[in-house]
Amino acid sequence: MNLIAQLKKGLVLKIKINKIYKFFGIIKYMKKIILAISICTILLPLQLGAEEIRQIVFPMQGVYTTFSDDYGDPRSGGRVHEGVDIMAKKMTPLVSAVDGRVTSLPQEEPSWGYTIYIQDSDGYSYRYYHINNDTPGTDDGLGGTVYAFAPTITRGSPVQAGQLIGWVGDSGNAENVGSHLHFEIHLPNGDPINPYESLLAAAHPGSFNPETARLSAQTINEDKSLVGTTGATCTSNTLIKGSSTAVYYCGANGKRYVFPNQKIYTSWYADFKNVITITDEQLARINLGGNVTYRPGVRMVKVQTDPRIYVVDKGGVLRYVTTPEIGQSMYGSKWSTYIDDLSEAFFVNYTVGEPITALLTS
């Protein structure tokens, strides 16, 4: 074989080898992408559920030591923490967080300890872990169900919010951690959500947390509890306008909602860059649904003929701020700068709820 033929053969071989390296390099890169997607998929329920808030009664009656937002924290074996731990002494009473029914009440202690599951009418599940397994005053692990569960509950029985259901303990893998309640909330599909903000609101009845209120209504659909419909002529959760400057919100029910003024608009949106322009004919085919109200927690309001100042809660509910100290506890020393004048013409878009009677504490 002459020199030129050898060089050609070597060049072809080099090209093939480079293609092989490139092929396996792509595979290696794709494996990294697939692994990242898999990790995101595993963690997605925790991230998505992190901001949902349920109205509950605090699940513990009596003195507790502390609780913090430890939802999503890493645990052994690659697990993540799907609840919030509320530290308290053994035999501290546990109560039902909601009206519902008991769906799980093991009579034999599982490896993770005694548990109670309660489901509400919306299908949400409220789960209590590490319920007491000791004879009172001991750490013998021999208490059984007598000192774990209240005698009035059985699997399938109805319960009312605030009803005694059991007692704090350290059963299961909490033996070396200290007595506490591990509390979880799960969606109807079984995915966990972060219970921290729900617990925080329940721990301070009579107070109002603006951040919690904001999280309770991420969209106008959520604030107004709008549900989807077939045959809608605009896309849900979008901003639309015709030839005029007026901007409307398209609800899940296929209707358009009016922003009464720019202050209400800016409580929901920072700018107008996502507004979609449609023809006036298209706009006219979309029925009006009503007015948009302030986003919960963002601003406070008052009307000229009423000296009272209100916070705005979910669903356009106004709650009277009973003292300046309470206003300061919610919005800081410049709390008065968060007050907007609300036209009496738009006051009818709101309803008046329970007053705020307690300071917001961290």
N, C-alpha and C positions, 0 to 999 in steps of 0.2 A: 504494500500500500504506500503510495507516494505521500510526501509531506502535506500537500494541500488537502488530500482526502482525510488524513489523520486530524488535521486542524478542524475540518468541517465536522468530523465525527465528534471531536471533543467539544466543539461549540454546541452541537445538538444536545449532547449529554448534559452540558452545563445548564442549558435552557430548561431541560426536563427536570433537573435537580432543583433549579430555582422555582419552577412551577410547583413541585412537590412541597418545598419549604413554604411557599406562599399559601398552598392549600391547607397545610396543617396549621399555619399561622392564623388563617381565617377561622378554622375550627376552634383553635385555642381562644381566639377573640370572642367567637360566638358563645363558647362555654361561659365566659365571664359575663356576657350580657344575659344569658339564660339564668345564671346563678343570681345576678342582681335582680332580675324580674321576679324570680322565685322568692327571694327574700322580701321584696316589696309586697308581693302577693300575700305572704304569711303575715306581714305586719299591717297590711292595709286595714283590716277591721278595727285595729287599735287606733290607727291614725284617724280614720273616718269617724269613729265613734267618740273621739276625744272631746267633742264640743256639744254633745247632745245633753240636754238637761231635763230631768223628770221632776215633777212635783211630788215630793215624798215627805213622810214623817221621819225624823231622825231615828235610825233603827236601834238605838240604845237609850235606855232610860236610866238616868242617874249620872254619876260622875265618870268621865273618861279622861285619860291622861292627855292624849294628843292624836291627831291624824294629819297627814299631809298628802300631797299629790304624788303618790308612788306608783300610780298606774303606768304600765309599760316598762317598769324597771326590769333589768335582766335578772333572771333566776337560774339556778343550777340546771344543767342538762340542756341548755339552749332555750329554756322557756322564758316567757315574759310574764310579768305580774298583771293579771287581768282584773284586779280590783284595788281597793283601798283598805289599808289596815288601820283599825281604830283600837288603840291600846287602852285597856281598862282592867280592873281587878276581876278575878274570878267571881262568878255568880252575880255580876252586874246584869240587870234584866235586859233582855232583847225584846224588841217589839216589832210588829209588822210595819213595814214602811208604807204599805198601800192597802186598800181594800182589794181582796182577791181570794185565792184559794191555795191551799198547800198542795204542791205537786210532787214533792220529794221529802221523805222523812224516814231515813234508814233506821231500822231497829237493831241491826248489827253494825258496830262501828267500822266504817271503811278505813283504809290506810291513811286517808287524808283527814280523818276525824269526822265527828258528827256534823251533819249539814241540814239546813232547811231551805227549800226552794218555794217561793211564792210567786204565782202568776197573776197579773192584773187583767182587767177587762180588755185592754189593748193588746194583750199577748206578751207584754214585757215580763221578764223573769228577774226576781230579786233573790240573790243567793247569799246565804249565811254559812260561813265555814269556821271550823275550830271551836264549835260549841262544847260546853263543859262535859268532861267525862270522868271527873273526880268526885269522890265523896267530899262534901264541904269541909274545908279546913285541912285537906290533905292533897297530895299529888299522887294518889294511888292508882288512878286510871280505872277504878272499879265503881264509879258512880252510876254507869249505865244510863238508860234513857230517862230514869226517874229524875236525875239532876241535870239532864240535857235539855229536855223539851217540857214545855208547860203541859199539864195534864189535860187541858181543854182542847188541844189540837191533835188531829190525826191526818194521815194522808187523804187528800180530797176534801177536807173540811174547809168551810169559808172562814175568812179572818177579816177583821176590820183594822184600818190604819190605827196604830197605837196600841193594839192588843198584845198582851204578853204572849211570847211564843217560845222563849227559852232563856238560857243564861250563858254569859261569856265564859270561855275556857281556853285550854291550850291543847286540845285533842289533835291527833294526827301529827303532822310534821311541825307543829308549833310548840312542841314540848320544850325545846331548847331556845325558843325565841321570846317567850313570855306570853301571858294570856292576852288575847285580843280577838276582835271580830274582823275577819276578812270578808269584806262586803263587795258583791258584784252586781252589776245590772247588765242584762242581755236583751238584745233586740228580739222581736218575734221570730226572726230567722235563726236565732242562736248566737249571733255574733256579740261579743262583749263591747260595751261602751264605757267610757270613763265616768265613774260615779262621783268624782270629787266635787264638781260644782253643784250637783244635786245635794250632796251631803252638806256642803258649805251653806247653801241656802236654808236647808232644814235645821242646821245647827243654830241659826240666828233668826228665829221667827220674829216677825214684826219689823225686820230690817229689809233693806233693799240694796242689792249689789249691782251697780250699773254694768259691770263686765259680764256678770251672769245673765243679765237681761239681754245684752247684745248678743250673746252666744245662743240665746233661746230662739232668736229670729235672724237667721243668716240671710234670708230672702224675704221679700214681701209675701210670697206664697206661704212661707212658714208663719209669718206674722198674722196673716188673715186666715190661715188653715184652709187654703184653696186646694182643691183636688182636681186631678186631670179629667178631661172629657174628650170624647171623640168628635172629629169634625171641626176642631178649632181652626180659626183663620189666621192666627198668629202664633209664634213660637213662645212657649212658656218661659218665663223668667228673662225676657228680653225687653229692651227699651225701644220704642217706636215713635215716629212723628210723621206728619204729613208736610204740606208746604209751609205751614205756620211754624212758629217757634215752640209751640206746646209739645211737651214730651209726655208719653204715656208708658205705663208698665203693663206688659201682657201677662196676665195671670194664668195659672194652670187650668182654670175653668174656661179659657178662651175669651175672656172679657178684658177690656182695657181699663186701667185705673189712672186717675188724674192726680198729679202732684199739685196741691193747692198753691204752693209758693216754693221759692228756691231753697229756703231754709229746710223745709221738709225733704226736698230732693237731696240736698247735700248731707242730710243725716243718713242717707242710704248710699249715695254715690259721690266720688271725689271729682268727677268730670263728666263730660258728655261724649267721650270718644267712642263709646260702644252703642250710641244711638243709631238705629237703623231707619233710614228714610224710605217711606212707602208712598204710593199715590194717595191722593185724597179720597178717591173712590174705594181703594182697599181699606183705608182707615174707617170710612163710613160704614163698612160692612161688619166692623168689629163692635159689638155692643159695649156700652159703658157699664162698668161694674161698681163704680163708686170712687171715693177719694182715698189716696194713700195717707196714712198717718205717720207720725214721727217713728223712726226706728227706736225700739225699746232701749233705754239706758243712755242714749246719746245726749239728749238735751232734756231740760225741765221746761215747763210751760206755765203760763198764767194768763188769765183774761182780764181785760181792763176793769170790769165791774166786780171782780172777785179778788180779794187780797191774797187768797191762798195760792201756794206754789205746789205744783204737782210734778212727780216723776212720771215717765211714760213706760208702762209695762207692756208685755206681749199682748197683742190683740187690740191695741188702742185703749188700754185700761189706764186711767189716770189715778195716781195714788198720792194723797195729800201728805206733804212733808210737814210734820207737826212742829218742828223746832229748827232754828238756824243751825244748832249744833249737829243735828242729824244731816242737814244739807252739807255741812262742812265735812262730816265723816265720809260722805259718799263722793264728793267732788273736789275736796281740798279747800284751802283757804280762799281761793277765788271762785268759790262755788256759785256766787251770784252771777258771774259772767256766763254761766251755762243756762240761764233762763231766757226763753223766748216768749214774746207776746203772741198769744194765740187768738185769732179773730173769733168773735162769738159766732160768726157764720159757720165756722168749721168745728166748733165745740161739739156739735151734734154728731160728729164722726167718732167721738170717743164715749166711753162709759167710765163712771167713777167707781173705783174699787176700794179695797181696804186701805186705811191710812198707814203711813210709815211711822212707827212708834218707837223704834229702837235704833241706836247708833250702829253703824256698820263697823264691825271689828274684824281685824285680820285673823 
